[in-house]
Amino acid sequence: MKTVLVTGANGQLGNSIRQRVVGYPGYAFLFTDVDTLDICDASAVHAYVKEKKVDYVLNCAAYTAVDKAEEDEALCLRINRDAVRNLGEAAHRVGARVIHVSTDYVFDGTNYLPYVETDVTCPASVYGRTKLAGEQALQEACPDAVIIRTAWLYSEYGNNFVKTMLRLGNEKDEIRVVFDQIGSPTYAGDLAVAILTILEKAEGGSFVPGIYHFSDEGVCSWYDFTVKILQLAGLKARVLPIETKDYPAKAARPHFSVLNKAKIKATYGLTVPHWEESLHACLKLSGNLSKQ
Ligand SMILES: NC(=O)c1ccc[n+]([C@@H]2O[C@H](COP(=O)([O-])OP(=O)(O)OC[C@H]3O[C@@H](n4cnc5c(N)ncnc54)[C@H](OP(=O)(O)O)[C@@H]3O)[C@@H](O)[C@H]2O)c1
């Protein structure tokens, strides 16, 4: 039986993993969040990993409030960089493996082709800079970690874009949504399956460290995404496309966030669903799918 520490387990991804572990009986999962294991506390992290004899660390913890981060850089750095280093050092010391999650925000979004792992990073926000610093800190502390950059994450849990659009679609006749930011919506359940697949492959002797990109298949704008959410939910609000400049936010968003997934698919044999298929599944699970 292998012991798997899941940090930040009360968030979207952590809960999505928790929901799916029944299919993985060969592992003892330890689900923790800031109240049970604050990953900023280096000595607590070292003690926990040693005492529980952790074999794998799945780091789902992060500071994810992108706009708030612009005025909260110190805390954002502590969670997204320093705490990731703590996990890497603790894992490396006992020979445990780390699977860590990062973001498309490490890029500035000026590409016109899907980003590959070797593309030059150039974060345009505090959140993006701290996540990139976390990747680097982890690679120094634990060189054989797997780092998965993902984008546009949503789920049945916590606050996310899908939930916001469902609320607005119920409250308003008209919703204005940006159409000049392009990416791939990613259901946290699909990322959870990808991470659990990597865990299984690792046990089978096929753990290949490095940086990987993962999102659901397909590409759309936030506007297109909203149209689909409302259509599947049977909500009649009109969706109007607007430009990013007409929706000012504190943190800059990449205009182009599409990630090339060829490496993770080839290395770990993943089959990735299309975002529309996964959106349908998520809305159905959360009781938001229209009956018609
Ligand atoms: N959401 C997206 O669109 C998106 C896109 C690309 C990449 N990502 C990345 O994907 C990963 C998962 O994101 P998510 O949406 O699941 O995040 P999330 O829902 O915000 O969950 C993060 C969890 O980490 C916890 N946490 C914060 N500080 C901690 C600490 N010091 N010790 C332990 N736990 C702590 C949070 O607790 P509190 O809520 O109490 O702070 C929360 O439960 C993150 O690495 C994120 O950067 C997300």
The ligand as an SDF file (V2000), in Angstrom:
LIG
                    3D

 48 52  0  0  0  0  0  0  0  0999 V2000
   -8.5360   27.6480  -11.1160 N   0  0  0  0  0  0  0  0  0  0  0  0
   -7.9800   27.7680  -12.3070 C   0  0  0  0  0  0  0  0  0  0  0  0
   -8.5960   28.2480  -13.2790 O   0  0  0  0  0  0  0  0  0  0  0  0
   -6.5680   27.2990  -12.5320 C   0  0  0  0  0  0  0  0  0  0  0  0
   -6.0090   27.4720  -13.7840 C   0  0  0  0  0  0  0  0  0  0  0  0
   -4.7200   27.0200  -13.9960 C   0  0  0  0  0  0  0  0  0  0  0  0
   -4.0350   26.3990  -12.9800 C   0  0  0  0  0  0  0  0  0  0  0  0
   -4.5850   26.2690  -11.7600 N   0  0  0  0  0  0  0  0  0  0  0  0
   -3.8130   25.6080  -10.6950 C   0  0  0  0  0  0  0  0  0  0  0  0
   -4.4610   24.3730  -10.3970 O   0  0  0  0  0  0  0  0  0  0  0  0
   -4.2250   24.0250   -9.0280 C   0  0  0  0  0  0  0  0  0  0  0  0
   -5.5450   23.7070   -8.3700 C   0  0  0  0  0  0  0  0  0  0  0  0
   -6.3890   24.8650   -8.4740 O   0  0  0  0  0  0  0  0  0  0  0  0
   -7.8190   24.9150   -7.7860 P   0  0  0  0  0  0  0  0  0  0  0  0
   -8.6940   25.7420   -8.6680 O   0  0  0  0  0  0  0  0  0  0  0  0
   -8.2210   23.5560   -7.3640 O   0  0  0  0  0  0  0  0  0  0  0  0
   -7.4620   25.7840   -6.4780 O   0  0  0  0  0  0  0  0  0  0  0  0
   -8.4030   26.1370   -5.2700 P   0  0  0  0  0  0  0  0  0  0  0  0
   -9.7910   25.6620   -5.5040 O   0  0  0  0  0  0  0  0  0  0  0  0
   -8.1690   27.5890   -4.9470 O   0  0  0  0  0  0  0  0  0  0  0  0
   -7.8180   25.2380   -4.0800 O   0  0  0  0  0  0  0  0  0  0  0  0
   -6.5740   25.4960   -3.4680 C   0  0  0  0  0  0  0  0  0  0  0  0
   -6.6480   24.9560   -2.0690 C   0  0  0  0  0  0  0  0  0  0  0  0
   -5.3760   25.1830   -1.4510 O   0  0  0  0  0  0  0  0  0  0  0  0
   -5.6360   25.6250   -0.1220 C   0  0  0  0  0  0  0  0  0  0  0  0
   -4.4920   26.3130    0.4440 N   0  0  0  0  0  0  0  0  0  0  0  0
   -4.1630   27.6280    0.3410 C   0  0  0  0  0  0  0  0  0  0  0  0
   -3.0750   27.8920    1.0870 N   0  0  0  0  0  0  0  0  0  0  0  0
   -2.6990   26.7210    1.6610 C   0  0  0  0  0  0  0  0  0  0  0  0
   -1.6750   26.3640    2.5530 C   0  0  0  0  0  0  0  0  0  0  0  0
   -0.7920   27.2650    3.0210 N   0  0  0  0  0  0  0  0  0  0  0  0
   -1.5870   25.0760    2.9480 N   0  0  0  0  0  0  0  0  0  0  0  0
   -2.4830   24.1490    2.5110 C   0  0  0  0  0  0  0  0  0  0  0  0
   -3.4880   24.4390    1.6860 N   0  0  0  0  0  0  0  0  0  0  0  0
   -3.6090   25.7140    1.2570 C   0  0  0  0  0  0  0  0  0  0  0  0
   -6.8450   26.5160   -0.3050 C   0  0  0  0  0  0  0  0  0  0  0  0
   -7.4360   26.8500    0.9290 O   0  0  0  0  0  0  0  0  0  0  0  0
   -8.1850   28.2770    1.0480 P   0  0  0  0  0  0  0  0  0  0  0  0
   -9.3220   28.2450    0.0810 O   0  0  0  0  0  0  0  0  0  0  0  0
   -8.6100   28.2880    2.4800 O   0  0  0  0  0  0  0  0  0  0  0  0
   -7.1760   29.3170    0.7010 O   0  0  0  0  0  0  0  0  0  0  0  0
   -7.7120   25.6530   -1.2120 C   0  0  0  0  0  0  0  0  0  0  0  0
   -8.4540   24.7270   -0.4690 O   0  0  0  0  0  0  0  0  0  0  0  0
   -3.4710   25.2120   -8.4350 C   0  0  0  0  0  0  0  0  0  0  0  0
   -2.0980   24.9220   -8.4290 O   0  0  0  0  0  0  0  0  0  0  0  0
   -3.7400   26.3490   -9.3800 C   0  0  0  0  0  0  0  0  0  0  0  0
   -2.7100   27.3210   -9.3660 O   0  0  0  0  0  0  0  0  0  0  0  0
   -5.8510   26.6810  -11.5120 C   0  0  0  0  0  0  0  0  0  0  0  0
  1  2  1  0
  2  3  2  0
  2  4  1  0
  4  5  1  0
  4 48  2  0
  5  6  2  0
  6  7  1  0
  7  8  2  0
  8  9  1  0
  8 48  1  0
  9 10  1  0
  9 46  1  0
 10 11  1  0
 11 12  1  0
 11 44  1  0
 12 13  1  0
 13 14  1  0
 14 15  2  0
 14 16  1  0
 14 17  1  0
 17 18  1  0
 18 19  2  0
 18 20  1  0
 18 21  1  0
 21 22  1  0
 22 23  1  0
 23 24  1  0
 23 42  1  0
 24 25  1  0
 25 26  1  0
 25 36  1  0
 26 27  1  0
 26 35  1  0
 27 28  2  0
 28 29  1  0
 29 30  1  0
 29 35  2  0
 30 31  1  0
 30 32  2  0
 32 33  1  0
 33 34  2  0
 34 35  1  0
 36 37  1  0
 36 42  1  0
 37 38  1  0
 38 39  2  0
 38 40  1  0
 38 41  1  0
 42 43  1  0
 44 45  1  0
 44 46  1  0
 46 47  1  0
M  CHG  2   8   1  16  -1
M  END
$$$$
